[in-house]
Amino acid sequence: MSKPDHDAELDARGLFCPEPVMMLHNRINDVEPGGLLRVVATDPSTTRDIPRFCQFLGHELVSEQEKDGEFIYVIRRGE
């Protein structure tokens, strides 16, 4: 069994702005600084909102991709 490439996950599928970012704001605090949080969402507005969230709050957006109508982000928590 392989180790996941993230420390925690947030499933925001089916939620619409501003809920995914509000949930992200709470969930990122459960991750240690430097840890990785994987976010899965279906709201296209997250393609704008999550990069801005990271920029303003000092987190690193490690990756973002769209696959089968889902938006998948990996965020490294800042200090």
mmCIF file of the N, C-alpha and C atoms, coordinates in Angstrom:
data_MODEL
# 
_entry.id   MODEL 
# 
loop_
_atom_site.group_PDB 
_atom_site.id 
_atom_site.type_symbol 
_atom_site.label_atom_id 
_atom_site.label_alt_id 
_atom_site.label_comp_id 
_atom_site.label_asym_id 
_atom_site.label_entity_id 
_atom_site.label_seq_id 
_atom_site.pdbx_PDB_ins_code 
_atom_site.Cartn_x 
_atom_site.Cartn_y 
_atom_site.Cartn_z 
_atom_site.occupancy 
_atom_site.B_iso_or_equiv 
_atom_site.pdbx_formal_charge 
_atom_site.auth_seq_id 
_atom_site.auth_comp_id 
_atom_site.auth_asym_id 
_atom_site.auth_atom_id 
_atom_site.pdbx_PDB_model_num 
ATOM 1   N N  . MET A 1 1  ? 0.840   -1.176 0.000   1.00 0.00 ? 1  MET A N  1 
ATOM 2   C CA . MET A 1 1  ? 0.000   0.000  0.000   1.00 0.00 ? 1  MET A CA 1 
ATOM 3   C C  . MET A 1 1  ? 0.890   1.246  0.000   1.00 0.00 ? 1  MET A C  1 
ATOM 4   N N  . SER A 1 2  ? 0.649   2.168  -0.936  1.00 0.00 ? 2  SER A N  1 
ATOM 5   C CA . SER A 1 2  ? 1.506   3.344  -1.041  1.00 0.00 ? 2  SER A CA 1 
ATOM 6   C C  . SER A 1 2  ? 0.982   4.477  -0.159  1.00 0.00 ? 2  SER A C  1 
ATOM 7   N N  . LYS A 1 3  ? 1.912   5.330  0.236   1.00 0.00 ? 3  LYS A N  1 
ATOM 8   C CA . LYS A 1 3  ? 1.578   6.476  1.081   1.00 0.00 ? 3  LYS A CA 1 
ATOM 9   C C  . LYS A 1 3  ? 0.918   7.553  0.225   1.00 0.00 ? 3  LYS A C  1 
ATOM 10  N N  . PRO A 1 4  ? -0.156  8.191  0.701   1.00 0.00 ? 4  PRO A N  1 
ATOM 11  C CA . PRO A 1 4  ? -0.782  9.249  -0.083  1.00 0.00 ? 4  PRO A CA 1 
ATOM 12  C C  . PRO A 1 4  ? 0.176   10.433 -0.251  1.00 0.00 ? 4  PRO A C  1 
ATOM 13  N N  . ASP A 1 5  ? -0.029  11.204 -1.313  1.00 0.00 ? 5  ASP A N  1 
ATOM 14  C CA . ASP A 1 5  ? 0.846   12.339 -1.592  1.00 0.00 ? 5  ASP A CA 1 
ATOM 15  C C  . ASP A 1 5  ? 0.359   13.620 -0.912  1.00 0.00 ? 5  ASP A C  1 
ATOM 16  N N  . HIS A 1 6  ? -0.441  13.461 0.153   1.00 0.00 ? 6  HIS A N  1 
ATOM 17  C CA . HIS A 1 6  ? -0.932  14.611 0.909   1.00 0.00 ? 6  HIS A CA 1 
ATOM 18  C C  . HIS A 1 6  ? -1.190  14.169 2.351   1.00 0.00 ? 6  HIS A C  1 
ATOM 19  N N  . ASP A 1 7  ? -1.277  15.149 3.243   1.00 0.00 ? 7  ASP A N  1 
ATOM 20  C CA . ASP A 1 7  ? -1.467  14.861 4.666   1.00 0.00 ? 7  ASP A CA 1 
ATOM 21  C C  . ASP A 1 7  ? -2.931  14.875 5.080   1.00 0.00 ? 7  ASP A C  1 
ATOM 22  N N  . ALA A 1 8  ? -3.759  15.632 4.350   1.00 0.00 ? 8  ALA A N  1 
ATOM 23  C CA . ALA A 1 8  ? -5.185  15.732 4.662   1.00 0.00 ? 8  ALA A CA 1 
ATOM 24  C C  . ALA A 1 8  ? -5.933  16.047 3.370   1.00 0.00 ? 8  ALA A C  1 
ATOM 25  N N  . GLU A 1 9  ? -7.251  15.859 3.418   1.00 0.00 ? 9  GLU A N  1 
ATOM 26  C CA . GLU A 1 9  ? -8.063  16.095 2.224   1.00 0.00 ? 9  GLU A CA 1 
ATOM 27  C C  . GLU A 1 9  ? -9.336  16.842 2.603   1.00 0.00 ? 9  GLU A C  1 
ATOM 28  N N  . LEU A 1 10 ? -9.784  17.684 1.678   1.00 0.00 ? 10 LEU A N  1 
ATOM 29  C CA . LEU A 1 10 ? -11.051 18.389 1.824   1.00 0.00 ? 10 LEU A CA 1 
ATOM 30  C C  . LEU A 1 10 ? -11.898 18.057 0.609   1.00 0.00 ? 10 LEU A C  1 
ATOM 31  N N  . ASP A 1 11 ? -13.051 17.459 0.838   1.00 0.00 ? 11 ASP A N  1 
ATOM 32  C CA . ASP A 1 11 ? -13.990 17.135 -0.234  1.00 0.00 ? 11 ASP A CA 1 
ATOM 33  C C  . ASP A 1 11 ? -15.049 18.229 -0.276  1.00 0.00 ? 11 ASP A C  1 
ATOM 34  N N  . ALA A 1 12 ? -14.944 19.114 -1.263  1.00 0.00 ? 12 ALA A N  1 
ATOM 35  C CA . ALA A 1 12 ? -15.888 20.227 -1.415  1.00 0.00 ? 12 ALA A CA 1 
ATOM 36  C C  . ALA A 1 12 ? -16.771 20.032 -2.645  1.00 0.00 ? 12 ALA A C  1 
ATOM 37  N N  . ARG A 1 13 ? -16.887 18.792 -3.098  1.00 0.00 ? 13 ARG A N  1 
ATOM 38  C CA . ARG A 1 13 ? -17.728 18.513 -4.271  1.00 0.00 ? 13 ARG A CA 1 
ATOM 39  C C  . ARG A 1 13 ? -19.185 18.822 -3.962  1.00 0.00 ? 13 ARG A C  1 
ATOM 40  N N  . GLY A 1 14 ? -19.853 19.460 -4.923  1.00 0.00 ? 14 GLY A N  1 
ATOM 41  C CA . GLY A 1 14 ? -21.259 19.792 -4.772  1.00 0.00 ? 14 GLY A CA 1 
ATOM 42  C C  . GLY A 1 14 ? -21.516 21.101 -4.050  1.00 0.00 ? 14 GLY A C  1 
ATOM 43  N N  . LEU A 1 15 ? -20.477 21.745 -3.570  1.00 0.00 ? 15 LEU A N  1 
ATOM 44  C CA . LEU A 1 15 ? -20.626 23.017 -2.864  1.00 0.00 ? 15 LEU A CA 1 
ATOM 45  C C  . LEU A 1 15 ? -20.316 24.173 -3.800  1.00 0.00 ? 15 LEU A C  1 
ATOM 46  N N  . PHE A 1 16 ? -20.937 25.316 -3.548  1.00 0.00 ? 16 PHE A N  1 
ATOM 47  C CA . PHE A 1 16 ? -20.760 26.484 -4.400  1.00 0.00 ? 16 PHE A CA 1 
ATOM 48  C C  . PHE A 1 16 ? -20.228 27.659 -3.591  1.00 0.00 ? 16 PHE A C  1 
ATOM 49  N N  . CYS A 1 17 ? -19.578 28.587 -4.295  1.00 0.00 ? 17 CYS A N  1 
ATOM 50  C CA . CYS A 1 17 ? -19.000 29.787 -3.706  1.00 0.00 ? 17 CYS A CA 1 
ATOM 51  C C  . CYS A 1 17 ? -20.008 30.444 -2.763  1.00 0.00 ? 17 CYS A C  1 
ATOM 52  N N  . PRO A 1 18 ? -19.586 30.776 -1.572  1.00 0.00 ? 18 PRO A N  1 
ATOM 53  C CA . PRO A 1 18 ? -18.221 30.794 -1.019  1.00 0.00 ? 18 PRO A CA 1 
ATOM 54  C C  . PRO A 1 18 ? -17.869 29.570 -0.157  1.00 0.00 ? 18 PRO A C  1 
ATOM 55  N N  . GLU A 1 19 ? -18.718 28.561 -0.144  1.00 0.00 ? 19 GLU A N  1 
ATOM 56  C CA . GLU A 1 19 ? -18.510 27.428 0.768   1.00 0.00 ? 19 GLU A CA 1 
ATOM 57  C C  . GLU A 1 19 ? -17.162 26.717 0.629   1.00 0.00 ? 19 GLU A C  1 
ATOM 58  N N  . PRO A 1 20 ? -16.679 26.394 -0.588  1.00 0.00 ? 20 PRO A N  1 
ATOM 59  C CA . PRO A 1 20 ? -15.394 25.680 -0.654  1.00 0.00 ? 20 PRO A CA 1 
ATOM 60  C C  . PRO A 1 20 ? -14.250 26.431 0.015   1.00 0.00 ? 20 PRO A C  1 
ATOM 61  N N  . VAL A 1 21 ? -14.178 27.745 -0.200  1.00 0.00 ? 21 VAL A N  1 
ATOM 62  C CA . VAL A 1 21 ? -13.079 28.514 0.395   1.00 0.00 ? 21 VAL A CA 1 
ATOM 63  C C  . VAL A 1 21 ? -13.286 28.681 1.897   1.00 0.00 ? 21 VAL A C  1 
ATOM 64  N N  . MET A 1 22 ? -14.518 28.803 2.335   1.00 0.00 ? 22 MET A N  1 
ATOM 65  C CA . MET A 1 22 ? -14.770 28.884 3.773   1.00 0.00 ? 22 MET A CA 1 
ATOM 66  C C  . MET A 1 22 ? -14.334 27.583 4.459   1.00 0.00 ? 22 MET A C  1 
ATOM 67  N N  . MET A 1 23 ? -14.651 26.456 3.845   1.00 0.00 ? 23 MET A N  1 
ATOM 68  C CA . MET A 1 23 ? -14.234 25.162 4.402   1.00 0.00 ? 23 MET A CA 1 
ATOM 69  C C  . MET A 1 23 ? -12.708 25.014 4.354   1.00 0.00 ? 23 MET A C  1 
ATOM 70  N N  . LEU A 1 24 ? -12.102 25.482 3.257   1.00 0.00 ? 24 LEU A N  1 
ATOM 71  C CA . LEU A 1 24 ? -10.650 25.434 3.120   1.00 0.00 ? 24 LEU A CA 1 
ATOM 72  C C  . LEU A 1 24 ? -9.984  26.244 4.224   1.00 0.00 ? 24 LEU A C  1 
ATOM 73  N N  . HIS A 1 25 ? -10.538 27.402 4.526   1.00 0.00 ? 25 HIS A N  1 
ATOM 74  C CA . HIS A 1 25 ? -9.980  28.258 5.567   1.00 0.00 ? 25 HIS A CA 1 
ATOM 75  C C  . HIS A 1 25 ? -9.912  27.511 6.903   1.00 0.00 ? 25 HIS A C  1 
ATOM 76  N N  . ASN A 1 26 ? -10.926 26.730 7.210   1.00 0.00 ? 26 ASN A N  1 
ATOM 77  C CA . ASN A 1 26 ? -10.928 25.949 8.450   1.00 0.00 ? 26 ASN A CA 1 
ATOM 78  C C  . ASN A 1 26 ? -10.031 24.718 8.357   1.00 0.00 ? 26 ASN A C  1 
ATOM 79  N N  . ARG A 1 27 ? -10.083 24.017 7.241   1.00 0.00 ? 27 ARG A N  1 
ATOM 80  C CA . ARG A 1 27 ? -9.371  22.732 7.101   1.00 0.00 ? 27 ARG A CA 1 
ATOM 81  C C  . ARG A 1 27 ? -7.858  22.903 7.045   1.00 0.00 ? 27 ARG A C  1 
ATOM 82  N N  . ILE A 1 28 ? -7.380  24.007 6.456   1.00 0.00 ? 28 ILE A N  1 
ATOM 83  C CA . ILE A 1 28 ? -5.930  24.204 6.340   1.00 0.00 ? 28 ILE A CA 1 
ATOM 84  C C  . ILE A 1 28 ? -5.284  24.285 7.718   1.00 0.00 ? 28 ILE A C  1 
ATOM 85  N N  . ASN A 1 29 ? -6.059  24.703 8.733   1.00 0.00 ? 29 ASN A N  1 
ATOM 86  C CA . ASN A 1 29 ? -5.527  24.794 10.091  1.00 0.00 ? 29 ASN A CA 1 
ATOM 87  C C  . ASN A 1 29 ? -5.295  23.425 10.723  1.00 0.00 ? 29 ASN A C  1 
ATOM 88  N N  . ASP A 1 30 ? -5.870  22.382 10.149  1.00 0.00 ? 30 ASP A N  1 
ATOM 89  C CA . ASP A 1 30 ? -5.657  21.023 10.646  1.00 0.00 ? 30 ASP A CA 1 
ATOM 90  C C  . ASP A 1 30 ? -4.362  20.410 10.128  1.00 0.00 ? 30 ASP A C  1 
ATOM 91  N N  . VAL A 1 31 ? -3.711  21.114 9.207   1.00 0.00 ? 31 VAL A N  1 
ATOM 92  C CA . VAL A 1 31 ? -2.475  20.628 8.581   1.00 0.00 ? 31 VAL A CA 1 
ATOM 93  C C  . VAL A 1 31 ? -1.294  21.368 9.207   1.00 0.00 ? 31 VAL A C  1 
ATOM 94  N N  . GLU A 1 32 ? -0.246  20.638 9.511   1.00 0.00 ? 32 GLU A N  1 
ATOM 95  C CA . GLU A 1 32 ? 0.965   21.260 10.061  1.00 0.00 ? 32 GLU A CA 1 
ATOM 96  C C  . GLU A 1 32 ? 1.598   22.170 9.008   1.00 0.00 ? 32 GLU A C  1 
ATOM 97  N N  . PRO A 1 33 ? 2.271   23.256 9.428   1.00 0.00 ? 33 PRO A N  1 
ATOM 98  C CA . PRO A 1 33 ? 3.000   24.080 8.455   1.00 0.00 ? 33 PRO A CA 1 
ATOM 99  C C  . PRO A 1 33 ? 3.941   23.212 7.615   1.00 0.00 ? 33 PRO A C  1 
ATOM 100 N N  . GLY A 1 34 ? 3.901   23.397 6.313   1.00 0.00 ? 34 GLY A N  1 
ATOM 101 C CA . GLY A 1 34 ? 4.692   22.583 5.392   1.00 0.00 ? 34 GLY A CA 1 
ATOM 102 C C  . GLY A 1 34 ? 3.964   21.346 4.904   1.00 0.00 ? 34 GLY A C  1 
ATOM 103 N N  . GLY A 1 35 ? 2.846   21.005 5.539   1.00 0.00 ? 35 GLY A N  1 
ATOM 104 C CA . GLY A 1 35 ? 2.062   19.834 5.152   1.00 0.00 ? 35 GLY A CA 1 
ATOM 105 C C  . GLY A 1 35 ? 1.212   20.116 3.921   1.00 0.00 ? 35 GLY A C  1 
ATOM 106 N N  . LEU A 1 36 ? 0.725   19.055 3.314   1.00 0.00 ? 36 LEU A N  1 
ATOM 107 C CA . LEU A 1 36 ? -0.047  19.165 2.075   1.00 0.00 ? 36 LEU A CA 1 
ATOM 108 C C  . LEU A 1 36 ? -1.515  18.829 2.304   1.00 0.00 ? 36 LEU A C  1 
ATOM 109 N N  . LEU A 1 37 ? -2.377  19.682 1.766   1.00 0.00 ? 37 LEU A N  1 
ATOM 110 C CA . LEU A 1 37 ? -3.820  19.478 1.799   1.00 0.00 ? 37 LEU A CA 1 
ATOM 111 C C  . LEU A 1 37 ? -4.305  19.316 0.364   1.00 0.00 ? 37 LEU A C  1 
ATOM 112 N N  . ARG A 1 38 ? -5.031  18.246 0.124   1.00 0.00 ? 38 ARG A N  1 
ATOM 113 C CA . ARG A 1 38 ? -5.630  18.003 -1.202  1.00 0.00 ? 38 ARG A CA 1 
ATOM 114 C C  . ARG A 1 38 ? -7.088  18.439 -1.133  1.00 0.00 ? 38 ARG A C  1 
ATOM 115 N N  . VAL A 1 39 ? -7.496  19.264 -2.091  1.00 0.00 ? 39 VAL A N  1 
ATOM 116 C CA . VAL A 1 39 ? -8.866  19.764 -2.152  1.00 0.00 ? 39 VAL A CA 1 
ATOM 117 C C  . VAL A 1 39 ? -9.490  19.277 -3.452  1.00 0.00 ? 39 VAL A C  1 
ATOM 118 N N  . VAL A 1 40 ? -10.698 18.718 -3.366  1.00 0.00 ? 40 VAL A N  1 
ATOM 119 C CA . VAL A 1 40 ? -11.456 18.307 -4.549  1.00 0.00 ? 40 VAL A CA 1 
ATOM 120 C C  . VAL A 1 40 ? -12.755 19.093 -4.545  1.00 0.00 ? 40 VAL A C  1 
ATOM 121 N N  . ALA A 1 41 ? -13.022 19.804 -5.646  1.00 0.00 ? 41 ALA A N  1 
ATOM 122 C CA . ALA A 1 41 ? -14.214 20.645 -5.746  1.00 0.00 ? 41 ALA A CA 1 
ATOM 123 C C  . ALA A 1 41 ? -14.835 20.496 -7.130  1.00 0.00 ? 41 ALA A C  1 
ATOM 124 N N  . THR A 1 42 ? -16.100 20.881 -7.228  1.00 0.00 ? 42 THR A N  1 
ATOM 125 C CA . THR A 1 42 ? -16.784 20.861 -8.525  1.00 0.00 ? 42 THR A CA 1 
ATOM 126 C C  . THR A 1 42 ? -17.180 22.261 -8.987  1.00 0.00 ? 42 THR A C  1 
ATOM 127 N N  . ASP A 1 43 ? -17.027 23.264 -8.145  1.00 0.00 ? 43 ASP A N  1 
ATOM 128 C CA . ASP A 1 43 ? -17.395 24.641 -8.487  1.00 0.00 ? 43 ASP A CA 1 
ATOM 129 C C  . ASP A 1 43 ? -16.272 25.285 -9.294  1.00 0.00 ? 43 ASP A C  1 
ATOM 130 N N  . PRO A 1 44 ? -16.547 25.692 -10.553 1.00 0.00 ? 44 PRO A N  1 
ATOM 131 C CA . PRO A 1 44 ? -15.509 26.317 -11.377 1.00 0.00 ? 44 PRO A CA 1 
ATOM 132 C C  . PRO A 1 44 ? -14.933 27.598 -10.777 1.00 0.00 ? 44 PRO A C  1 
ATOM 133 N N  . SER A 1 45 ? -15.661 28.265 -9.907  1.00 0.00 ? 45 SER A N  1 
ATOM 134 C CA . SER A 1 45 ? -15.127 29.493 -9.308  1.00 0.00 ? 45 SER A CA 1 
ATOM 135 C C  . SER A 1 45 ? -13.917 29.216 -8.414  1.00 0.00 ? 45 SER A C  1 
ATOM 136 N N  . THR A 1 46 ? -13.701 27.956 -8.032  1.00 0.00 ? 46 THR A N  1 
ATOM 137 C CA . THR A 1 46 ? -12.523 27.642 -7.225  1.00 0.00 ? 46 THR A CA 1 
ATOM 138 C C  . THR A 1 46 ? -11.236 27.863 -8.009  1.00 0.00 ? 46 THR A C  1 
ATOM 139 N N  . THR A 1 47 ? -11.310 27.830 -9.350  1.00 0.00 ? 47 THR A N  1 
ATOM 140 C CA . THR A 1 47 ? -10.100 28.072 -10.149 1.00 0.00 ? 47 THR A CA 1 
ATOM 141 C C  . THR A 1 47 ? -9.586  29.494 -9.953  1.00 0.00 ? 47 THR A C  1 
ATOM 142 N N  . ARG A 1 48 ? -10.448 30.381 -9.537  1.00 0.00 ? 48 ARG A N  1 
ATOM 143 C CA . ARG A 1 48 ? -10.070 31.765 -9.225  1.00 0.00 ? 48 ARG A CA 1 
ATOM 144 C C  . ARG A 1 48 ? -9.845  31.916 -7.720  1.00 0.00 ? 48 ARG A C  1 
ATOM 145 N N  . ASP A 1 49 ? -10.757 31.367 -6.937  1.00 0.00 ? 49 ASP A N  1 
ATOM 146 C CA . ASP A 1 49 ? -10.763 31.618 -5.497  1.00 0.00 ? 49 ASP A CA 1 
ATOM 147 C C  . ASP A 1 49 ? -9.632  30.936 -4.741  1.00 0.00 ? 49 ASP A C  1 
ATOM 148 N N  . ILE A 1 50 ? -9.314  29.702 -5.084  1.00 0.00 ? 50 ILE A N  1 
ATOM 149 C CA . ILE A 1 50 ? -8.288  28.976 -4.321  1.00 0.00 ? 50 ILE A CA 1 
ATOM 150 C C  . ILE A 1 50 ? -6.888  29.537 -4.572  1.00 0.00 ? 50 ILE A C  1 
ATOM 151 N N  . PRO A 1 51 ? -6.497  29.864 -5.814  1.00 0.00 ? 51 PRO A N  1 
ATOM 152 C CA . PRO A 1 51 ? -5.187  30.521 -5.979  1.00 0.00 ? 51 PRO A CA 1 
ATOM 153 C C  . PRO A 1 51 ? -5.099  31.855 -5.220  1.00 0.00 ? 51 PRO A C  1 
ATOM 154 N N  . ARG A 1 52 ? -6.175  32.625 -5.205  1.00 0.00 ? 52 ARG A N  1 
ATOM 155 C CA . ARG A 1 52 ? -6.170  33.893 -4.452  1.00 0.00 ? 52 ARG A CA 1 
ATOM 156 C C  . ARG A 1 52 ? -6.067  33.641 -2.954  1.00 0.00 ? 52 ARG A C  1 
ATOM 157 N N  . PHE A 1 53 ? -6.788  32.656 -2.469  1.00 0.00 ? 53 PHE A N  1 
ATOM 158 C CA . PHE A 1 53 ? -6.709  32.274 -1.056  1.00 0.00 ? 53 PHE A CA 1 
ATOM 159 C C  . PHE A 1 53 ? -5.252  31.996 -0.681  1.00 0.00 ? 53 PHE A C  1 
ATOM 160 N N  . CYS A 1 54 ? -4.582  31.197 -1.498  1.00 0.00 ? 54 CYS A N  1 
ATOM 161 C CA . CYS A 1 54 ? -3.187  30.839 -1.225  1.00 0.00 ? 54 CYS A CA 1 
ATOM 162 C C  . CYS A 1 54 ? -2.290  32.073 -1.256  1.00 0.00 ? 54 CYS A C  1 
ATOM 163 N N  . GLN A 1 55 ? -2.473  32.896 -2.259  1.00 0.00 ? 55 GLN A N  1 
ATOM 164 C CA . GLN A 1 55 ? -1.648  34.093 -2.416  1.00 0.00 ? 55 GLN A CA 1 
ATOM 165 C C  . GLN A 1 55 ? -1.795  35.024 -1.210  1.00 0.00 ? 55 GLN A C  1 
ATOM 166 N N  . PHE A 1 56 ? -3.021  35.300 -0.808  1.00 0.00 ? 56 PHE A N  1 
ATOM 167 C CA . PHE A 1 56 ? -3.265  36.250 0.262   1.00 0.00 ? 56 PHE A CA 1 
ATOM 168 C C  . PHE A 1 56 ? -2.864  35.725 1.635   1.00 0.00 ? 56 PHE A C  1 
ATOM 169 N N  . LEU A 1 57 ? -2.943  34.414 1.843   1.00 0.00 ? 57 LEU A N  1 
ATOM 170 C CA . LEU A 1 57 ? -2.676  33.861 3.165   1.00 0.00 ? 57 LEU A CA 1 
ATOM 171 C C  . LEU A 1 57 ? -1.321  33.170 3.287   1.00 0.00 ? 57 LEU A C  1 
ATOM 172 N N  . GLY A 1 58 ? -0.507  33.229 2.231   1.00 0.00 ? 58 GLY A N  1 
ATOM 173 C CA . GLY A 1 58 ? 0.856   32.726 2.316   1.00 0.00 ? 58 GLY A CA 1 
ATOM 174 C C  . GLY A 1 58 ? 1.008   31.224 2.216   1.00 0.00 ? 58 GLY A C  1 
ATOM 175 N N  . HIS A 1 59 ? 0.067   30.569 1.538   1.00 0.00 ? 59 HIS A N  1 
ATOM 176 C CA . HIS A 1 59 ? 0.183   29.136 1.292   1.00 0.00 ? 59 HIS A CA 1 
ATOM 177 C C  . HIS A 1 59 ? 0.657   28.930 -0.145  1.00 0.00 ? 59 HIS A C  1 
ATOM 178 N N  . GLU A 1 60 ? 1.249   27.773 -0.419  1.00 0.00 ? 60 GLU A N  1 
ATOM 179 C CA . GLU A 1 60 ? 1.751   27.481 -1.762  1.00 0.00 ? 60 GLU A CA 1 
ATOM 180 C C  . GLU A 1 60 ? 0.776   26.556 -2.492  1.00 0.00 ? 60 GLU A C  1 
ATOM 181 N N  . LEU A 1 61 ? 0.334   27.002 -3.660  1.00 0.00 ? 61 LEU A N  1 
ATOM 182 C CA . LEU A 1 61 ? -0.489  26.150 -4.514  1.00 0.00 ? 61 LEU A CA 1 
ATOM 183 C C  . LEU A 1 61 ? 0.470   25.268 -5.304  1.00 0.00 ? 61 LEU A C  1 
ATOM 184 N N  . VAL A 1 62 ? 0.616   24.027 -4.859  1.00 0.00 ? 62 VAL A N  1 
ATOM 185 C CA . VAL A 1 62 ? 1.592   23.096 -5.429  1.00 0.00 ? 62 VAL A CA 1 
ATOM 186 C C  . VAL A 1 62 ? 1.130   22.609 -6.804  1.00 0.00 ? 62 VAL A C  1 
ATOM 187 N N  . SER A 1 63 ? -0.173  22.285 -6.910  1.00 0.00 ? 63 SER A N  1 
ATOM 188 C CA . SER A 1 63 ? -0.702  21.823 -8.192  1.00 0.00 ? 63 SER A CA 1 
ATOM 189 C C  . SER A 1 63 ? -2.191  22.075 -8.264  1.00 0.00 ? 63 SER A C  1 
ATOM 190 N N  . GLU A 1 64 ? -2.663  22.201 -9.490  1.00 0.00 ? 64 GLU A N  1 
ATOM 191 C CA . GLU A 1 64 ? -4.102  22.288 -9.743  1.00 0.00 ? 64 GLU A CA 1 
ATOM 192 C C  . GLU A 1 64 ? -4.373  21.620 -11.078 1.00 0.00 ? 64 GLU A C  1 
ATOM 193 N N  . GLN A 1 65 ? -5.477  20.869 -11.118 1.00 0.00 ? 65 GLN A N  1 
ATOM 194 C CA . GLN A 1 65 ? -5.849  20.191 -12.357 1.00 0.00 ? 65 GLN A CA 1 
ATOM 195 C C  . GLN A 1 65 ? -7.360  20.006 -12.397 1.00 0.00 ? 65 GLN A C  1 
ATOM 196 N N  . GLU A 1 66 ? -7.857  19.843 -13.614 1.00 0.00 ? 66 GLU A N  1 
ATOM 197 C CA . GLU A 1 66 ? -9.273  19.525 -13.792 1.00 0.00 ? 66 GLU A CA 1 
ATOM 198 C C  . GLU A 1 66 ? -9.352  18.147 -14.412 1.00 0.00 ? 66 GLU A C  1 
ATOM 199 N N  . LYS A 1 67 ? -10.224 17.313 -13.844 1.00 0.00 ? 67 LYS A N  1 
ATOM 200 C CA . LYS A 1 67 ? -10.379 15.956 -14.362 1.00 0.00 ? 67 LYS A CA 1 
ATOM 201 C C  . LYS A 1 67 ? -11.835 15.544 -14.203 1.00 0.00 ? 67 LYS A C  1 
ATOM 202 N N  . ASP A 1 68 ? -12.487 15.268 -15.291 1.00 0.00 ? 68 ASP A N  1 
ATOM 203 C CA . ASP A 1 68 ? -13.875 14.796 -15.282 1.00 0.00 ? 68 ASP A CA 1 
ATOM 204 C C  . ASP A 1 68 ? -14.809 15.714 -14.489 1.00 0.00 ? 68 ASP A C  1 
ATOM 205 N N  . GLY A 1 69 ? -14.649 17.026 -14.682 1.00 0.00 ? 69 GLY A N  1 
ATOM 206 C CA . GLY A 1 69 ? -15.521 17.985 -14.021 1.00 0.00 ? 69 GLY A CA 1 
ATOM 207 C C  . GLY A 1 69 ? -15.181 18.264 -12.566 1.00 0.00 ? 69 GLY A C  1 
ATOM 208 N N  . GLU A 1 70 ? -14.066 17.719 -12.099 1.00 0.00 ? 70 GLU A N  1 
ATOM 209 C CA . GLU A 1 70 ? -13.605 17.991 -10.743 1.00 0.00 ? 70 GLU A CA 1 
ATOM 210 C C  . GLU A 1 70 ? -12.313 18.790 -10.800 1.00 0.00 ? 70 GLU A C  1 
ATOM 211 N N  . PHE A 1 71 ? -12.193 19.721 -9.875  1.00 0.00 ? 71 PHE A N  1 
ATOM 212 C CA . PHE A 1 71 ? -11.002 20.549 -9.764  1.00 0.00 ? 71 PHE A CA 1 
ATOM 213 C C  . PHE A 1 71 ? -10.226 20.057 -8.551  1.00 0.00 ? 71 PHE A C  1 
ATOM 214 N N  . ILE A 1 72 ? -8.975  19.700 -8.779  1.00 0.00 ? 72 ILE A N  1 
ATOM 215 C CA . ILE A 1 72 ? -8.151  19.090 -7.735  1.00 0.00 ? 72 ILE A CA 1 
ATOM 216 C C  . ILE A 1 72 ? -6.948  19.992 -7.471  1.00 0.00 ? 72 ILE A C  1 
ATOM 217 N N  . TYR A 1 73 ? -6.780  20.350 -6.219  1.00 0.00 ? 73 TYR A N  1 
ATOM 218 C CA . TYR A 1 73 ? -5.704  21.243 -5.805  1.00 0.00 ? 73 TYR A CA 1 
ATOM 219 C C  . TYR A 1 73 ? -4.890  20.561 -4.719  1.00 0.00 ? 73 TYR A C  1 
ATOM 220 N N  . VAL A 1 74 ? -3.593  20.826 -4.730  1.00 0.00 ? 74 VAL A N  1 
ATOM 221 C CA . VAL A 1 74 ? -2.722  20.426 -3.628  1.00 0.00 ? 74 VAL A CA 1 
ATOM 222 C C  . VAL A 1 74 ? -2.085  21.714 -3.114  1.00 0.00 ? 74 VAL A C  1 
ATOM 223 N N  . ILE A 1 75 ? -2.275  21.964 -1.817  1.00 0.00 ? 75 ILE A N  1 
ATOM 224 C CA . ILE A 1 75 ? -1.831  23.192 -1.191  1.00 0.00 ? 75 ILE A CA 1 
ATOM 225 C C  . ILE A 1 75 ? -0.857  22.858 -0.063  1.00 0.00 ? 75 ILE A C  1 
ATOM 226 N N  . ARG A 1 76 ? 0.302   23.537 -0.081  1.00 0.00 ? 76 ARG A N  1 
ATOM 227 C CA . ARG A 1 76 ? 1.263   23.381 1.011   1.00 0.00 ? 76 ARG A CA 1 
ATOM 228 C C  . ARG A 1 76 ? 1.001   24.521 2.009   1.00 0.00 ? 76 ARG A C  1 
ATOM 229 N N  . ARG A 1 77 ? 0.717   24.157 3.247   1.00 0.00 ? 77 ARG A N  1 
ATOM 230 C CA . ARG A 1 77 ? 0.424   25.169 4.249   1.00 0.00 ? 77 ARG A CA 1 
ATOM 231 C C  . ARG A 1 77 ? 1.665   26.006 4.549   1.00 0.00 ? 77 ARG A C  1 
ATOM 232 N N  . GLY A 1 78 ? 1.466   27.306 4.577   1.00 0.00 ? 78 GLY A N  1 
ATOM 233 C CA . GLY A 1 78 ? 2.553   28.231 4.928   1.00 0.00 ? 78 GLY A CA 1 
ATOM 234 C C  . GLY A 1 78 ? 2.763   28.237 6.432   1.00 0.00 ? 78 GLY A C  1 
ATOM 235 N N  . GLU A 1 79 ? 3.717   29.049 6.844   1.00 0.00 ? 79 GLU A N  1 
ATOM 236 C CA . GLU A 1 79 ? 4.063   29.137 8.282   1.00 0.00 ? 79 GLU A CA 1 
ATOM 237 C C  . GLU A 1 79 ? 3.008   29.811 9.099   1.00 0.00 ? 79 GLU A C  1 
# 
